[in-house]
């Protein structure tokens, strides 16, 4: 990526907005655009397991059934 410098007269408000947009763009470009479906599924599974462990210690007498289902995105 090539960087160029452009000199423009800016007032404080415009300078602040430009700085904020550039910072936001840099942060966005450093992150992956989209998480893969597998990453999201893994993250969800980990969160479900954490919640299950946390709720397991707080048993309220209700039994929960967990059912695995096929993901419509994976099976298409």
MDTraj code that builds the backbone (N, CA, C; nanometers):
import mdtraj as md
import numpy as np

residues = "UNK UNK UNK UNK UNK UNK UNK UNK UNK UNK UNK UNK UNK UNK UNK UNK UNK UNK UNK UNK UNK UNK UNK UNK UNK UNK UNK UNK UNK UNK UNK UNK UNK UNK UNK UNK UNK UNK UNK UNK UNK UNK UNK UNK UNK UNK UNK UNK UNK UNK UNK UNK UNK UNK UNK UNK UNK UNK UNK UNK UNK UNK UNK UNK UNK UNK UNK UNK UNK UNK UNK UNK UNK UNK UNK UNK".split()
xyz = np.array([
    [0.0846, -0.1172, 0.0000],
    [0.0000, 0.0000, 0.0000],
    [0.0889, 0.1231, 0.0000],
    [0.0625, 0.2141, -0.0904],
    [0.1430, 0.3345, -0.1034],
    [0.0785, 0.4474, -0.0242],
    [0.1595, 0.5220, 0.0486],
    [0.1103, 0.6339, 0.1272],
    [0.1474, 0.7634, 0.0578],
    [0.0499, 0.8535, 0.0509],
    [0.0779, 0.9849, -0.0060],
    [0.0419, 1.0908, 0.0967],
    [0.1042, 1.2051, 0.0861],
    [0.0747, 1.3161, 0.1764],
    [0.0073, 1.4268, 0.0979],
    [-0.1015, 1.4767, 0.1538],
    [-0.1736, 1.5870, 0.0924],
    [-0.1886, 1.6951, 0.1984],
    [-0.1512, 1.8156, 0.1652],
    [-0.1645, 1.9268, 0.2580],
    [-0.2892, 2.0065, 0.2233],
    [-0.3820, 2.0126, 0.3185],
    [-0.5052, 2.0875, 0.3002],
    [-0.5267, 2.1750, 0.4225],
    [-0.5813, 2.2937, 0.4039],
    [-0.6133, 2.3751, 0.5212],
    [-0.7344, 2.3145, 0.5927],
    [-0.7202, 2.2869, 0.7211],
    [-0.8280, 2.2261, 0.7987],
    [-0.8517, 2.3076, 0.9246],
    [-0.9773, 2.3246, 0.9603],
    [-1.0043, 2.3839, 1.0903],
    [-1.0023, 2.2721, 1.1940],
    [-1.0135, 2.3040, 1.3201],
    [-1.0014, 2.2039, 1.4263],
    [-1.1075, 2.0949, 1.4166],
    [-1.2312, 2.1327, 1.3837],
    [-1.3381, 2.0329, 1.3738],
    [-1.3109, 1.9348, 1.2604],
    [-1.2736, 1.9868, 1.1455],
    [-1.2452, 1.9012, 1.0308],
    [-1.1247, 1.8132, 1.0582],
    [-1.0216, 1.8700, 1.1192],
    [-0.9012, 1.7931, 1.1522],
    [-0.9357, 1.6778, 1.2458],
    [-1.0192, 1.7038, 1.3451],
    [-1.0598, 1.5989, 1.4388],
    [-1.1373, 1.4883, 1.3704],
    [-1.2266, 1.5265, 1.2796],
    [-1.3058, 1.4267, 1.2078],
    [-1.2178, 1.3415, 1.1171],
    [-1.1261, 1.4053, 1.0468],
    [-1.0352, 1.3316, 0.9585],
    [-0.9490, 1.2358, 1.0396],
    [-0.8969, 1.2835, 1.1516],
    [-0.8144, 1.1986, 1.2379],
    [-0.8939, 1.0789, 1.2880],
    [-1.0172, 1.1030, 1.3302],
    [-1.1021, 0.9946, 1.3803],
    [-1.1305, 0.8923, 1.2700],
    [-1.1598, 0.9389, 1.1511],
    [-1.1880, 0.8467, 1.0401],
    [-1.0653, 0.7655, 1.0015],
    [-0.9490, 0.8304, 1.0001],
    [-0.8264, 0.7576, 0.9671],
    [-0.7953, 0.6521, 1.0721],
    [-0.8131, 0.6874, 1.1986],
    [-0.7893, 0.5916, 1.3064],
    [-0.8849, 0.4741, 1.2949],
    [-1.0111, 0.5038, 1.2689],
    [-1.1114, 0.3985, 1.2537],
    [-1.0792, 0.3086, 1.1351],
    [-1.0360, 0.3675, 1.0255],
    [-1.0015, 0.2891, 0.9065],
    [-0.8817, 0.1988, 0.9333],
    [-0.7826, 0.2490, 1.0055],
    [-0.6652, 0.1677, 1.0379],
    [-0.7041, 0.0495, 1.1258],
    [-0.7903, 0.0753, 1.2261],
    [-0.8346, -0.0325, 1.3145],
    [-0.9142, -0.1363, 1.2368],
    [-0.9997, -0.0913, 1.1471],
    [-1.0815, -0.1836, 1.0681],
    [-0.9963, -0.2687, 0.9759],
    [-0.8944, -0.2079, 0.9172],
    [-0.8114, -0.2829, 0.8232],
    [-0.7212, -0.3832, 0.8931],
    [-0.6936, -0.3619, 1.0212],
    [-0.6071, -0.4556, 1.0927],
    [-0.6835, -0.5790, 1.1400],
    [-0.8170, -0.5710, 1.1420],
    [-0.8992, -0.6842, 1.1842],
    [-0.9432, -0.7622, 1.0611],
    [-0.9641, -0.8934, 1.0764],
    [-1.0175, -0.9686, 0.9629],
    [-1.1572, -0.9171, 0.9283],
    [-1.1877, -0.9113, 0.8012],
    [-1.3156, -0.8554, 0.7572],
    [-1.4334, -0.9351, 0.8128],
    [-1.4281, -1.0639, 0.8001],
    [-1.5347, -1.1493, 0.8510],
    [-1.4736, -1.2692, 0.9205],
    [-1.5375, -1.3103, 1.0275],
    [-1.4924, -1.4324, 1.0918],
    [-1.5489, -1.5489, 1.0124],
    [-1.4716, -1.6545, 1.0038],
    [-1.5203, -1.7702, 0.9307],
    [-1.6343, -1.8347, 1.0082],
    [-1.7134, -1.9096, 0.9366],
    [-1.8257, -1.9779, 0.9998],
    [-1.7766, -2.0720, 1.1093],
    [-1.6647, -2.1400, 1.0837],
    [-1.6098, -2.2329, 1.1822],
    [-1.5665, -2.1594, 1.3083],
    [-1.5058, -2.0411, 1.2920],
    [-1.4648, -1.9623, 1.4080],
    [-1.5852, -1.9207, 1.4916],
    [-1.6910, -1.8775, 1.4236],
    [-1.8115, -1.8372, 1.4954],
    [-1.8760, -1.9553, 1.5672],
    [-1.8788, -2.0712, 1.5022],
    [-1.9364, -2.1903, 1.5645],
    [-1.8553, -2.2316, 1.6867],
    [-1.7236, -2.2248, 1.6763],
    [-1.6369, -2.2600, 1.7887],
    [-1.6579, -2.1632, 1.9048],
    [-1.6674, -2.0348, 1.8733],
    [-1.6882, -1.9337, 1.9767],
    [-1.8225, -1.9560, 2.0469],
    [-1.9256, -1.9865, 1.9698],
    [-2.0568, -2.0139, 2.0270],
    [-2.0526, -2.1366, 2.1165],
    [-1.9860, -2.2426, 2.0711],
    [-1.9759, -2.3649, 2.1498],
    [-1.9039, -2.3385, 2.2816],
    [-1.7955, -2.2615, 2.2768],
    [-1.7219, -2.2289, 2.3993],
    [-1.8085, -2.1496, 2.4959],
    [-1.8848, -2.0554, 2.4440],
    [-1.9732, -1.9754, 2.5284],
    [-2.0826, -2.0622, 2.5897],
    [-2.1382, -2.1537, 2.5109],
    [-2.2403, -2.2446, 2.5640],
    [-2.1838, -2.3326, 2.6746],
    [-2.0613, -2.3817, 2.6558],
    [-1.9980, -2.4649, 2.7581],
    [-1.9719, -2.3855, 2.8855],
    [-1.9272, -2.2611, 2.8713],
    [-1.9054, -2.1764, 2.9897],
    [-2.0366, -2.1533, 3.0632],
    [-2.1419, -2.1238, 2.9886],
    [-2.2724, -2.1009, 3.0506],
    [-2.3246, -2.2269, 3.1177],
    [-2.2999, -2.3414, 3.0548],
    [-2.3456, -2.4678, 3.1112],
    [-2.2736, -2.4964, 3.2424],
    [-2.1425, -2.4724, 3.2459],
    [-2.0663, -2.4933, 3.3691],
    [-2.1123, -2.3981, 3.4782],
    [-2.1367, -2.2731, 3.4426],
    [-2.1804, -2.1734, 3.5401],
    [-2.3192, -2.2066, 3.5937],
    [-2.4089, -2.2492, 3.5073],
    [-2.5440, -2.2813, 3.5520],
    [-2.5486, -2.4174, 3.6207],
    [-2.4504, -2.5027, 3.5945],
    [-2.4449, -2.6332, 3.6601],
    [-2.4241, -2.6211, 3.8095],
    [-2.3505, -2.5196, 3.8508],
    [-2.3270, -2.4993, 3.9930],
    [-2.4451, -2.4319, 4.0600],
    [-2.5357, -2.3760, 3.9812],
    [-2.6537, -2.3088, 4.0347],
    [-2.7779, -2.3891, 3.9986],
    [-2.7787, -2.5136, 4.0301],
    [-2.8893, -2.6006, 3.9917],
    [-3.0198, -2.5515, 4.0527],
    [-3.1194, -2.5304, 3.9686],
    [-3.2494, -2.4840, 4.0163],
    [-3.3558, -2.5926, 4.0022],
    [-3.3133, -2.7148, 3.9795],
    [-3.4064, -2.8250, 3.9700],
    [-3.4621, -2.8461, 3.8306],
    [-3.4299, -2.7612, 3.7384],
    [-3.4771, -2.7748, 3.6008],
    [-3.3727, -2.8501, 3.5194],
    [-3.4161, -2.9541, 3.4531],
    [-3.3245, -3.0299, 3.3675],
    [-3.3299, -2.9707, 3.2276],
    [-3.2145, -2.9541, 3.1679],
    [-3.2089, -2.9016, 3.0318],
    [-3.1579, -3.0101, 2.9393],
    [-3.2180, -3.0163, 2.8241],
    [-3.1714, -3.1099, 2.7229],
    [-3.0978, -3.0318, 2.6154],
    [-2.9860, -3.0865, 2.5737],
    [-2.9086, -3.0244, 2.4673],
    [-2.9214, -3.1123, 2.3449],
    [-2.9569, -3.0515, 2.2354],
    [-2.9742, -3.1254, 2.1113],
    [-2.8838, -3.0639, 2.0060],
    [-2.8046, -3.1460, 1.9403],
    [-2.7197, -3.0967, 1.8331],
    [-2.7995, -3.0958, 1.7043],
    [-2.7895, -2.9873, 1.6321],
    [-2.8591, -2.9749, 1.5042],
    [-2.7587, -2.9381, 1.3963],
    [-2.7907, -2.9738, 1.2748],
    [-2.7038, -2.9414, 1.1619],
    [-2.7184, -2.7936, 1.1286],
    [-2.6084, -2.7329, 1.0978],
    [-2.6085, -2.5917, 1.0605],
    [-2.6541, -2.5793, 0.9153],
    [-2.7524, -2.4940, 0.8880],
    [-2.8003, -2.4807, 0.7501],
    [-2.6944, -2.4253, 0.6553],
    [-2.6004, -2.3483, 0.7066],
    [-2.4955, -2.2935, 0.6203],
    [-2.3983, -2.4035, 0.5794],
    [-2.3638, -2.4910, 0.6744],
    [-2.2682, -2.5980, 0.6455],
    [-2.3262, -2.7046, 0.5542],
    [-2.4558, -2.7267, 0.5609],
    [-2.5173, -2.8373, 0.4876],
    [-2.5713, -2.7955, 0.3520],
    [-2.5574, -2.6688, 0.3176],
    [-2.6101, -2.6213, 0.1888],
    [-2.5181, -2.6633, 0.0776],
])
top = md.Topology()
chain = top.add_chain()
for i, resn in enumerate(residues, 1):
    res = top.add_residue(resn, chain, resSeq=i)
    for name in ("N", "CA", "C"):
        top.add_atom(name, md.element.get_by_symbol(name[0]), res)
traj = md.Trajectory(xyz[None], top)
